[in-house]
Each structure stands twice: as structure tokens, then as C-alpha cells.
Amino acid sequence: MTSPEALDVLILIALTEEAETFHDLPFHKLKEAPRLGIFQYHSFEYEDANGTSRRGALVSVGEIGLRIRDAALRFSEKFSPKLVLNVGISGRIKDARVGDVVVPTHINVIDYRAAAQDDEKNGYEILPGGKPAPVSISAGYVVNSVPFKKKNKLPSIDNFAKRMGYTLTPNERRKLKEWEGVKDLAKTPTVVSGPFAVSNLLIKSARFKEHVLKNADRNYVAADMESGLIADGLLTLTPAPPFYAVRAISDPATTQKPEYDAIGNGLIRRWAMSNALDTVKLLIAEPSLFGDERKLSGVSGVPEDYSPEYPGQRILGSRLN
């Protein structure tokens, strides 16, 4: 029998800035809920695409790092969610542009058994390790399906600025056009799937991305701190709830980051997070994620970018929903 406290979806967010988007932009009504230990959270209710009532909880831990793993375990043990989501903003590695939403084909925890060794220039170098952290195949099928992508219309930075009532200055417009021209900024944001590189490192170095990450896996699309912590932590539960991440690229993860953050005093970060929120809202409306196969919203088959020659996409796949 399902517990009366059981959740359909648990959304975990690291930063208060990221959580503000769920409060300030159109989402489902968030209700104050009692704390669970040290963690404050909000509950919400909504209907999926079949009209079935669903229950969710939004948890923001207020900082990056290990605490989000503790929250994932505590809330999953208490509420037995059918899907756990990590939502936030990430730094860019390749393929995806600033403003795009990235979702994982799989996650690699690169600081697991990583090593620092001396180099030949009286310095040192970091050699990444690796540990796979599983993600929900079902959620991946949904977000990569053609029907989902057609429904998930994400606004340009211009349209988002207008929605927020902000007028871009001529200098800001010039910079945005420049970044669009060199394909660093998305003119029309979309969802991009690929491997995530996850660690406790805040990656700002273009050389690190080029000479370390891309050498380890040239297909990495994003780097973050939280998704691997949550996914790996959930594996300690029996049964482990399905996990998925929806993250938006908010900056190029280079020394140019302050220039991006300066536009509209953080407008690009709010735009990126808004795109992630829109994607999440559409994703959790999919009945198949919760075992309801009565009337699917056109989702079937495998992701359009799946390659049978790329075994990394099948890490631990047989154990996942």
C-alpha cells in the first residue's frame, strides 16, 4: 500500500538563487511545509497530462556541496518519491550554449579516485578519476522525444528580458550579439543531452576543460557539483528511486563569467534557470514517469541521439526505470 506521505516527484535544488525561480515564475503553487530535520521545503500539487493528481516537494539546501546528498536521502526515506530531480544551473563544456538546458545520458563522478601528480614544469596536474552514477532512462526518453521538444518552446534572452520588464542597454545588446555570433550564447535555446562531469571542483579553467575533461570524455556537455552526489547517494537505498537532472547553462565556465553575470544584474542566470523550470514543469506532467501508460503524450522509442556504439550511455542501464 502506498504511504499517504508518498511523493510523485522530489525536486532538489542547491542554491537559494535557483529556488527563487520556482517562487517568482509560473510553476505550481508552493505551500509551506514543516521542516524535515534542518531542511525547509515546500509541497505542491498538480495534474499530469492524464488529469491524475500528483504530489511533489521542492527542497532548497541553500549551498553547493555535500548537504544536498543528505537532503536527498532524508526526503527519499521519508516520502518514497517515484522520481527524484536535481535542478539548477551549470557551467558549459561543449555543444550546449549558454541558455540551453542540459540533461544527462549518464553521469561520471570525476573526482572519485582522482589524483594530483607532479608535472615536468615544477607544477602539478590533476588526473580525473571516474565513477558512474545512474540516471532514469524513462526521463531521458521523455526529454529527448520529438513531441516533448516540440512542446518545450524556450524563450530567447530578448523575449525573456521583455517578460521581466528589463530593457537591455545598447552595450548589453552588442555583447549578446557577439556571444551569439561565436556560438557561446543560444539564440534559440533547446535541450541538449550528453554525459555530465561531476565533482566538488568549481570549474572555471578553459585549459582544464580542454586538456583534462575532453581527454577523459570528449562528449561531456556540462559540469556540476550536485547531480552525482544525489545519484550516488540514492544507490544506498533499497529500492533506489529513479533519479534525473535538469540543468541550464548559465555561463561559459571561463574567465568571461563575470561579463555574463553583469548583463541585467544576473539576467542571463535567471533566463537559464527559467528555461530549466519550463523543462521540469513539462517533464513532470508526463504520466509514464509514474507508471501510468494509459494515454502517453507521444513518447516512445529511444533518444534520437542514442548511439549503440557508445557504451557509456548504457552504464547500469539495466537497473534503472
HELIX and SHEET records of a PDB file:
HELIX    1   1 THR A   16  ASP A   24  1                                   9    
HELIX    2   2 ARG A   67  PHE A   79  1                                  13    
HELIX    3   3 ILE A  137  ASN A  144  1                                   8    
HELIX    4   4 VAL A  146  LYS A  151  1                                   6    
HELIX    5   5 ILE A  157  ARG A  163  1                                   7    
HELIX    6   6 PRO A  170  GLY A  181  1                                  12    
HELIX    7   7 ALA A  206  PHE A  208  1                                   3    
HELIX    8   8 LYS A  209  LEU A  213  3                                   5    
HELIX    9   9 LYS A  214  ALA A  216  1                                   3    
HELIX   10  10 GLU A  226  LEU A  234  1                                   9    
HELIX   11  11 LYS A  257  ALA A  262  1                                   6    
HELIX   12  12 ILE A  263  ASN A  265  5                                   3    
HELIX   13  13 LEU A  267  LEU A  283  1                                  17    
HELIX   14  14 PRO A  287  PHE A  290  5                                   4    
HELIX   15  15 PRO A  311  ARG A  314  5                                   4    
HELIX   16  16 GLY A  317  ARG A  319  5                                   3    
SHEET    1   A 9 LYS A  31  GLU A  32  0                                        
SHEET    2   A 9 TYR A  41  GLU A  47 -1                                        
SHEET    3   A 9 SER A  53  SER A  60 -1                                        
SHEET    4   A 9 VAL A   9  ILE A  13  1                                        
SHEET    5   A 9 LEU A  83  ARG A  92  1                                        
SHEET    6   A 9 ALA A 222  ASP A 224 -1                                        
SHEET    7   A 9 VAL A 191  VAL A 198  1                                        
SHEET    8   A 9 VAL A 101  VAL A 109  1                                        
SHEET    9   A 9 PRO A 132  ALA A 133 -1                                        
SHEET    1   B 6 LYS A  31  GLU A  32  0                                        
SHEET    2   B 6 TYR A  41  GLU A  47 -1                                        
SHEET    3   B 6 SER A  53  SER A  60 -1                                        
SHEET    4   B 6 VAL A   9  ILE A  13  1                                        
SHEET    5   B 6 LEU A  83  ARG A  92  1                                        
SHEET    6   B 6 PHE A 243  ASP A 251  1                                        
SHEET    1   C 2 ALA A 115  ASP A 118  0                                        
SHEET    2   C 2 TYR A 124  LEU A 127 -1                                        
END                                                                             
